[in-house]
Amino acid sequence: MILALSLTYPASATRRRAITPFPSPTFFVSLSKFPSNCGSRTSFKCSCTENGDTHEASFQGFSVLGPESDVPWDSGTVWSTLSFYLFSLHIPLSFGGLSIVAHVLHQPILDPQTEAASLLGIQLFELVSAVCLLQSTTKRRFRLMSIFKADESSADRNALLGSALGFGSLVLLVFLSSFLADNFLGPKSVNNSVLKEILLSSNLSRAACSLAYCIIIPLLEELVYRGFLLRSISRTMKWHQAVLLSSAIFSAIHFSGENSLQLFIIGCVLGCCYCWTGDLKSSVLVHSLYNAMILVITYVS
């Protein structure tokens, strides 16, 4: 069974591994050219059209994000800012961070405890750098951390309820996709030997992994891919299109082909949580719980 952690594991000097962890259509009835039936058919057409419009409005009302929501970034800078983050921070740190540590310490292979502590430091550095980058590109007088607060349009929506439903849906969909993958592509081990070795090495390693995977990485990825990217592009397209696009990018940047479908599903569920609540804490909580579940499964398996 394949279970994917929604994060990219930086490569060490000698090994590179990835820990990866409706609207109803509106139908129209044509008016008859015969005058005797015109009135009834016109009434039927209007009824069906109004019913379809109601479903469309209800579907669009799922999300509190939209053209009128406050976006701290100009639409013209969204893709350039994301590209700068990916190529100057995420990719270099993900694929070269631990190699640099190994070179500095003159250790061809890092021991598990050093590897865990280094991973925590690298992810913390990326989080701080990403916050500085996004803050520097926001509009004037906008506080970046305000995206963690629900606005007036979502004040009646319970963020904890959204998180509970999101986590339940995520677990169900991931296990379902794993079951289907096992049957069609053949079973694969849920355990990751590199991560398991780190978790079993010491209490310090377990603490470092827990902080990195359950706090730092969820904060970082939700800030970038939901708080920044999804919120920005939802002004120029429908919310479900924005969720699909941001989830595809979220999956692609993990560079894990065999887990790409599950990562896409994770991104969609997290995106829906954020769209419904308007509170980034909701998707951060779901992300954290999912990564924690993967750590526990890896540790005890």
C-alpha positions in Angstrom: 0.0 0.0 0.0 1.3 3.4 -1.0 1.0 6.2 1.6 2.6 9.5 0.7 3.9 12.1 3.1 3.0 15.5 1.6 6.6 16.8 1.7 9.9 16.4 -0.1 12.7 14.8 1.8 16.1 16.4 1.1 18.7 14.2 -0.3 21.9 13.4 1.6 25.4 13.2 0.2 25.0 9.6 -0.8 21.2 9.0 -1.1 18.3 10.8 -2.5 14.9 9.6 -1.2 11.5 11.2 -1.1 9.5 10.8 2.0 6.0 11.1 1.0 4.8 10.3 3.8 -20.8 19.2 -9.3 -22.8 21.6 -10.0 -25.8 20.1 -11.7 -25.8 21.2 -15.3 -28.4 23.7 -16.4 -30.5 22.3 -19.1 -32.8 24.2 -21.4 -36.0 23.2 -23.2 -36.5 24.8 -26.6 -39.6 26.9 -27.1 -42.0 25.3 -29.5 -43.0 27.2 -32.6 -46.6 26.2 -32.0 -48.5 29.0 -30.1 -50.8 26.6 -28.3 -47.9 25.1 -26.2 -45.8 28.3 -25.8 -46.9 29.3 -22.4 -46.3 25.9 -20.7 -43.0 25.3 -22.3 -41.8 28.7 -21.5 -42.7 28.2 -17.9 -40.8 24.8 -17.9 -37.8 26.4 -19.4 -37.7 29.2 -16.8 -38.2 26.7 -13.9 -35.3 24.5 -15.1 -33.1 27.5 -15.7 -33.8 28.9 -12.2 -33.2 25.5 -10.7 -29.8 25.2 -12.5 -28.8 28.7 -11.4 -29.7 27.8 -7.8 -27.4 24.8 -7.9 -24.6 26.8 -9.6 -24.9 29.5 -6.9 -24.9 26.9 -4.2 -21.7 25.3 -5.6 -19.9 28.6 -6.0 -21.1 29.5 -2.4 -19.0 26.6 -1.1 -15.9 28.8 -1.2 -15.4 32.1 0.6 -12.5 32.9 -1.7 -13.4 34.6 -4.9 -13.0 37.8 -7.0 -14.1 40.0 -4.1 -11.8 38.4 -1.5 -8.8 40.4 -0.3 -5.7 39.2 -2.0 -2.4 40.6 -0.7 -0.5 39.9 -3.9 -1.0 41.4 -7.3 -2.1 38.9 -9.9 0.8 39.9 -12.2 3.4 38.8 -9.7 1.9 35.5 -8.5 3.8 33.2 -10.9 7.1 35.1 -10.8 7.1 35.0 -7.0 6.2 31.3 -6.9 9.0 30.6 -9.4 11.5 32.6 -7.4 10.6 30.7 -4.3 10.8 27.3 -6.0 14.1 27.8 -7.8 15.9 29.9 -5.1 14.7 28.1 -1.9 12.7 25.0 -2.3 14.5 23.0 -4.9 18.1 23.9 -3.8 17.3 23.1 -0.1 15.4 19.9 -0.9 18.0 18.4 -3.1 21.2 19.9 -1.8 20.6 20.9 1.9 21.7 17.7 3.5 24.6 17.3 1.0 25.9 20.7 2.2 25.6 19.7 5.8 27.5 16.5 5.1 30.2 18.4 3.2 30.6 20.9 6.1 30.8 18.2 8.7 33.1 16.0 6.5 30.8 13.1 6.8 30.0 11.2 3.6 27.0 9.7 5.3 25.2 11.5 8.1 24.2 9.5 11.1 20.4 9.4 11.7 20.4 11.9 14.6 22.5 14.5 12.7 20.3 13.9 9.6 17.1 14.6 11.6 18.5 17.7 13.3 19.8 19.0 10.0 16.4 18.4 8.3 14.7 20.3 11.0 17.1 23.3 10.6 16.8 23.3 6.8 13.0 23.3 6.9 13.0 26.0 9.5 15.3 28.1 7.4 13.1 27.6 4.3 10.0 28.6 6.3 11.5 31.8 7.6 12.9 32.7 4.2 9.5 32.0 2.5 7.7 34.2 5.0 10.2 37.0 4.3 9.8 36.6 0.6 6.0 36.6 0.6 5.9 39.5 3.1 8.2 41.6 0.8 5.9 41.0 -2.2 2.6 41.8 -0.5 0.7 45.0 -0.9 1.5 47.8 1.5 0.1 47.8 5.0 -0.9 44.1 4.7 0.1 41.8 7.4 0.9 38.3 6.1 -0.2 36.5 9.2 -3.8 37.9 8.7 -4.4 35.1 6.1 -4.5 32.7 9.1 -7.7 34.5 10.2 -11.2 33.9 8.8 -12.8 37.0 7.4 -16.4 38.2 7.9 -17.8 36.1 5.0 -16.7 32.9 6.8 -17.4 33.9 10.4 -20.3 31.4 10.5 -18.2 28.5 9.4 -16.6 26.3 12.1 -12.9 25.8 11.3 -12.7 22.8 13.6 -15.6 21.1 11.9 -14.0 21.8 8.5 -10.7 20.3 9.8 -12.5 17.2 11.1 -14.4 16.6 7.8 -11.3 17.4 5.8 -9.1 14.9 7.7 -11.7 12.2 7.5 -12.1 12.7 3.8 -8.4 12.8 3.3 -7.8 9.5 5.1 -10.6 7.8 3.3 -9.5 9.0 -0.2 -5.8 8.2 0.4 -6.6 4.7 1.6 -9.0 4.1 -1.3 -6.4 5.3 -3.8 -3.8 3.0 -2.1 -6.2 0.1 -2.3 -6.9 0.7 -6.0 -3.1 1.1 -6.7 -2.4 -2.2 -4.9 -4.9 -4.0 -7.0 -4.0 -2.5 -10.4 -0.3 -1.9 -10.0 0.7 -4.4 -7.4 1.3 -3.9 -3.6 4.1 -1.7 -2.4 5.5 -1.3 1.1 4.1 1.5 3.2 7.3 1.7 5.2 10.2 4.0 4.3 13.5 2.5 5.5 15.3 5.9 5.7 12.6 7.5 7.7 12.1 4.4 9.9 15.9 4.3 10.7 15.7 8.0 11.8 12.7 7.4 14.0 14.2 4.4 15.7 17.6 5.9 16.3 16.9 8.1 19.3 14.4 10.3 21.1 16.1 13.4 19.7 15.6 12.1 16.1 11.9 11.4 16.8 11.4 14.9 18.3 13.2 16.5 15.3 11.1 14.6 12.8 7.9 15.4 14.7 8.7 19.1 14.7 9.7 19.1 11.1 6.9 17.0 9.6 4.0 18.0 11.9 4.6 21.7 12.4 7.3 23.3 10.2 6.4 21.7 6.9 2.6 22.0 7.2 3.0 25.7 8.0 5.4 26.2 5.1 3.4 24.3 2.5 0.0 25.7 3.5 1.4 29.2 3.5 2.8 28.9 0.0 0.4 26.6 -1.8 -2.9 27.5 -0.2 -2.5 30.9 1.5 -0.5 32.4 -1.3 -1.1 30.5 -4.5 -4.7 29.3 -4.1 -5.9 32.5 -2.6 -4.3 34.6 -5.4 -5.5 32.6 -8.4 -9.0 32.2 -7.0 -9.6 35.8 -8.0 -9.1 35.1 -11.7 -10.8 31.7 -12.0 -13.5 29.6 -10.3 -12.6 28.2 -6.9 -12.6 24.5 -8.0 -10.4 25.3 -11.0 -8.0 27.1 -8.6 -8.0 24.1 -6.3 -7.2 21.7 -9.1 -4.4 23.9 -10.5 -2.7 24.6 -7.1 -3.0 20.9 -6.2 -1.3 19.9 -9.5 1.6 22.2 -8.7 1.7 21.0 -5.1 2.0 17.4 -6.4 4.6 18.2 -9.0 7.0 20.0 -6.7 7.4 16.9 -4.5 9.1 15.2 -7.5 7.6 11.8 -6.5 6.1 10.2 -9.6 4.7 7.1 -7.9 2.9 9.2 -5.3 1.8 12.0 -7.5 -1.9 11.0 -7.5 -2.1 10.8 -3.8 -0.3 14.1 -3.4 -2.8 15.6 -5.8 -5.7 14.2 -3.7 -4.1 15.6 -0.6 -3.7 19.1 -2.2 -7.4 19.0 -3.3 -8.7 18.2 0.1 -6.5 20.8 1.8 -7.5 23.3 -0.8 -11.2 22.6 -0.2 -10.7 23.0 3.5 -9.2 26.4 3.0 -11.8 27.5 0.5 -14.7 26.5 2.8 -13.4 28.0 6.0 -11.3 30.9 4.7 -9.0 30.1 7.6 -5.5 28.7 6.9 -5.3 27.2 10.3 -7.9 24.6 9.2 -5.8 23.2 6.3 -2.6 23.4 8.5 -4.3 21.3 11.1 -5.4 18.7 8.6 -1.9 18.6 7.0 -0.3 18.2 10.4 -2.6 15.4 11.5 -2.0 13.5 8.2 1.8 13.8 8.5 1.6 12.7 12.1 -0.4 9.6 11.1 2.2 8.7 8.5 5.0 9.0 11.1 3.1 6.7 13.5 2.4 4.2 10.8 6.1 4.2 9.7 7.3 3.9 13.3 5.1 1.0 14.3 5.1 -0.9 11.0 
